[in-house]
Amino acid sequence: MKVLVAVKRVIDYNVKVRVKADNSDVDLANVKMALNPFCEIAIEEAVRMKESGVADEVVVVSIGGKQCEEQIRTALALGADRGVRVDCEEQMDPLTIAKLLAKVAEKEQPGLIILGKQAIDSDNNQTGQMLAALLDMPQGTFASEVKLADGKVNVTREIDGGLQTVALNLPAVVTTDLRLNEPRYASLPNIMKAKRKPLDILSTDELGVTVKSALTLLKVETPPQRQAGIKVGSVDELIDKLKNEAKVV
């Protein structure tokens, strides 16, 4: 079985995000970029499937400019077999990304598609669901456990009320949550091997998708600075401040 994993290039989560002086966007100049953490979890799960013998190939796909190849190579170093980059420099909304991924999936014919549940830059949590709808595939979102058996995938989902397990016929789309696994680190030998693994480049014209965004970015602002809290000496003082200062009771 082939597993297709979609990954995204984002600002490293350890980096403090800066906003441009004109508030037009986030400043990416000289900023460390990395694989989206949820995408790392998706890669780890696919590689574990291959190591256990239930999958025989892991293909990783990313959409973006040439700089995305750095993250694809990282995924290859983590254990993926082959990379695909859809060449596109334009800003895209989740639906356009889902359409491009759907075309790649039609070309690759995977038995399972795994994505991170969301990217830490936009936090949309939409692409996986849209992709499943476009491909008319069953979906298991927010996965904290994934088991393959007898042509089905059992996905334990994290929901508001606790956990829910769904059995999906393959092919299917799964989006990963934080507690699914602990991603490995790429070893130096695997980083060197990743440089020789195949990486195909597709254009949006080849896939027959018109790239456009239905979303317009108006303004980006840093959140207001939080004021320091205070300590109170008694419950009576706390109630007084809640009544007369905060005016919440």
C-alpha positions as CSV (number, residue, x, y, z in Angstrom):
1,M,0.0,0.0,0.0
2,K,1.2,3.5,-0.8
3,V,0.8,6.3,1.8
4,L,0.7,9.9,0.6
5,V,1.7,12.5,3.2
6,A,1.1,16.2,2.6
7,V,3.5,18.6,4.4
8,K,3.8,22.4,4.7
9,R,6.7,24.8,5.2
10,V,6.1,27.1,8.2
11,I,8.0,29.4,10.5
12,D,9.8,27.3,13.1
13,Y,7.6,27.1,16.3
14,N,10.6,28.2,18.4
15,V,10.9,31.5,16.5
16,K,9.2,34.7,17.7
17,V,7.0,35.8,14.9
18,R,7.4,39.4,13.7
19,V,4.9,41.6,11.8
20,K,6.0,43.8,8.9
21,A,6.2,47.5,9.7
22,D,3.3,48.3,7.3
23,N,1.1,45.5,8.9
24,S,0.7,43.9,5.5
25,D,1.9,40.4,6.5
26,V,4.2,38.4,8.7
27,D,7.9,39.2,8.2
28,L,9.7,36.1,6.8
29,A,13.1,37.8,6.1
30,N,15.9,35.8,7.7
31,V,13.5,33.7,9.6
32,K,14.1,30.0,10.3
33,M,11.6,27.8,8.5
34,A,10.7,24.2,9.4
35,L,8.2,21.4,8.8
36,N,4.8,22.0,10.3
37,P,4.8,20.0,13.6
38,F,1.6,18.2,12.8
39,C,3.1,17.3,9.4
40,E,6.0,15.7,11.2
41,I,3.6,13.5,13.1
42,A,1.9,12.5,9.8
43,I,5.3,11.5,8.4
44,E,6.2,9.6,11.5
45,E,3.0,7.6,11.3
46,A,3.4,6.8,7.7
47,V,7.0,5.6,8.2
48,R,5.9,3.5,11.1
49,M,3.4,1.8,8.8
50,K,6.1,1.1,6.4
51,E,8.4,-0.3,9.1
52,S,5.6,-2.6,10.3
53,G,5.0,-3.9,6.8
54,V,1.5,-2.6,6.2
55,A,2.7,0.0,3.8
56,D,5.4,-0.4,1.1
57,E,5.9,3.2,0.0
58,V,5.7,6.6,1.6
59,V,5.4,9.6,-0.8
60,V,5.5,13.1,0.6
61,V,4.0,16.1,-1.2
62,S,4.3,19.9,-0.6
63,I,3.0,22.9,-2.5
64,G,5.2,26.0,-2.9
65,G,8.3,27.4,-4.4
66,K,11.7,25.8,-4.6
67,Q,12.4,26.6,-0.9
68,C,9.8,23.9,0.0
69,E,12.3,21.3,-1.2
70,E,14.2,21.8,2.1
71,Q,11.2,20.5,4.0
72,I,10.6,17.7,1.5
73,R,14.2,16.6,2.0
74,T,13.7,16.7,5.7
75,A,10.7,14.4,5.3
76,L,12.8,12.1,3.1
77,A,15.4,12.0,5.8
78,L,12.8,11.0,8.3
79,G,12.0,7.9,6.2
80,A,9.8,8.9,3.3
81,D,10.7,7.2,-0.1
82,R,9.9,9.9,-2.6
83,G,9.0,13.5,-2.8
84,V,6.7,15.6,-5.0
85,R,6.6,19.4,-5.1
86,V,3.8,21.3,-6.8
87,D,5.5,24.4,-8.0
88,C,3.4,27.5,-7.0
89,E,4.6,30.8,-5.6
90,E,1.1,32.4,-5.2
91,Q,-0.8,32.7,-1.9
92,M,-3.5,30.0,-1.8
93,D,-6.5,29.3,0.3
94,P,-7.2,25.9,1.8
95,L,-9.6,24.9,-1.0
96,T,-7.1,25.6,-3.7
97,I,-4.5,23.5,-1.8
98,A,-7.0,20.7,-1.4
99,K,-7.7,20.8,-5.1
100,L,-4.0,20.5,-5.9
101,L,-3.6,17.7,-3.4
102,A,-6.6,15.9,-4.9
103,K,-5.0,15.9,-8.3
104,V,-1.7,14.6,-6.9
105,A,-3.7,11.8,-5.1
106,E,-5.5,10.9,-8.4
107,K,-2.1,10.6,-10.0
108,E,-0.4,8.6,-7.2
109,Q,-3.4,6.5,-6.3
110,P,-2.5,6.0,-2.6
111,G,-4.3,3.6,-0.3
112,L,-4.1,6.2,2.6
113,I,-3.6,10.0,2.7
114,I,-2.3,11.5,5.9
115,L,-2.1,15.2,6.8
116,G,-1.5,17.2,9.9
117,K,-4.8,18.4,11.3
118,Q,-3.7,22.1,10.8
119,A,-0.7,24.3,10.1
120,I,0.7,26.4,12.9
121,D,0.8,29.5,10.7
122,S,-2.8,29.8,9.5
123,D,-4.5,27.4,12.0
124,N,-7.3,26.8,9.5
125,N,-7.9,23.1,10.1
126,Q,-9.7,22.8,6.7
127,T,-7.5,21.2,4.0
128,G,-7.8,17.6,5.1
129,Q,-11.6,17.7,5.3
130,M,-11.9,19.5,1.9
131,L,-9.5,17.0,0.4
132,A,-11.6,14.1,1.6
133,A,-14.8,15.7,0.2
134,L,-13.1,16.4,-3.2
135,L,-11.9,12.8,-3.5
136,D,-15.2,11.3,-2.0
137,M,-13.1,9.4,0.6
138,P,-14.0,8.6,4.2
139,Q,-12.1,10.8,6.7
140,G,-10.8,10.4,10.2
141,T,-9.8,13.7,11.7
142,F,-7.9,14.6,14.9
143,A,-6.4,11.1,15.1
144,S,-4.7,10.0,18.3
145,E,-4.4,6.3,17.2
146,V,-4.4,4.7,13.7
147,K,-4.6,1.0,13.1
148,L,-4.7,-0.7,9.7
149,A,-6.4,-4.1,9.4
150,D,-8.4,-6.1,6.8
151,G,-8.7,-3.3,4.3
152,K,-9.9,-0.8,6.8
153,V,-8.3,1.9,9.0
154,N,-9.5,2.3,12.5
155,V,-9.0,5.9,13.7
156,T,-9.4,6.9,17.3
157,R,-10.4,10.6,17.2
158,E,-10.0,13.3,19.9
159,I,-13.3,15.0,20.3
160,D,-14.8,17.4,22.8
161,G,-16.5,14.6,24.8
162,G,-13.5,12.3,24.9
163,L,-12.5,9.7,22.3
164,Q,-14.4,8.3,19.3
165,T,-13.2,5.4,17.1
166,V,-14.3,5.2,13.5
167,A,-13.7,2.4,11.0
168,L,-13.0,3.7,7.5
169,N,-12.8,1.8,4.2
170,L,-9.6,2.4,2.3
171,P,-8.6,4.6,0.6
172,A,-9.2,7.2,3.2
173,V,-8.0,10.5,4.5
174,V,-6.6,10.9,8.1
175,T,-5.5,14.1,9.9
176,T,-3.1,13.8,12.8
177,D,-3.4,15.2,16.3
178,L,-0.6,15.8,18.8
179,R,-0.9,12.6,20.8
180,L,-0.7,10.2,17.8
181,N,3.1,9.7,18.1
182,E,6.5,11.3,18.9
183,P,8.3,12.1,15.7
184,R,11.9,10.9,15.4
185,Y,15.0,12.9,14.7
186,A,16.7,12.6,11.3
187,S,20.1,10.9,11.6
188,L,23.1,12.2,9.7
189,P,23.3,9.1,7.4
190,N,19.6,9.4,6.6
191,I,20.0,13.2,5.8
192,M,22.8,12.3,3.4
193,K,20.7,9.5,1.8
194,A,17.7,11.9,1.4
195,K,19.7,14.0,-1.0
196,R,19.7,11.1,-3.5
197,K,16.0,10.2,-3.1
198,P,13.8,11.1,-6.1
199,L,11.9,14.4,-6.0
200,D,9.4,15.2,-8.8
201,I,8.2,18.7,-9.6
202,L,4.7,19.2,-11.0
203,S,3.2,22.5,-12.3
204,T,-0.3,23.6,-11.5
205,D,-1.0,23.6,-15.3
206,E,0.0,19.9,-15.4
207,L,-2.5,19.2,-12.6
208,G,-5.2,21.3,-14.3
209,V,-5.9,23.6,-11.4
210,T,-6.4,27.3,-11.6
211,V,-4.6,28.9,-8.6
212,K,-6.6,31.6,-7.0
213,S,-7.5,32.6,-3.5
214,A,-11.0,33.5,-2.3
215,L,-9.5,35.1,0.8
216,T,-7.9,38.5,1.0
217,L,-5.4,39.4,3.7
218,L,-6.3,42.9,5.0
219,K,-4.0,43.4,7.9
220,V,-1.8,41.6,10.4
221,E,-1.3,42.9,13.9
222,T,0.6,41.6,17.0
223,P,-1.8,40.7,19.9
224,P,-2.0,43.4,22.6
225,Q,0.4,43.0,25.4
226,R,-1.1,41.4,28.5
227,Q,-1.0,43.3,31.8
228,A,0.7,41.7,34.8
229,G,-1.5,40.1,37.3
230,I,-1.7,41.0,41.0
231,K,-1.9,39.0,44.2
232,V,-4.7,39.5,46.7
233,G,-4.5,38.9,50.4
234,S,-8.0,37.4,51.0
235,V,-11.1,36.1,49.4
236,D,-13.0,39.3,50.4
237,E,-10.4,41.5,48.6
238,L,-10.7,39.2,45.5
239,I,-14.5,39.6,45.4
240,D,-14.2,43.4,45.9
241,K,-11.8,43.7,42.9
242,L,-14.0,41.5,40.8
243,K,-17.0,43.6,41.6
244,N,-15.6,47.1,41.6
245,E,-12.6,46.9,39.2
246,A,-13.1,44.1,36.8
247,K,-16.9,44.4,37.1
248,V,-17.5,40.8,36.2
249,V,-19.6,39.8,39.2
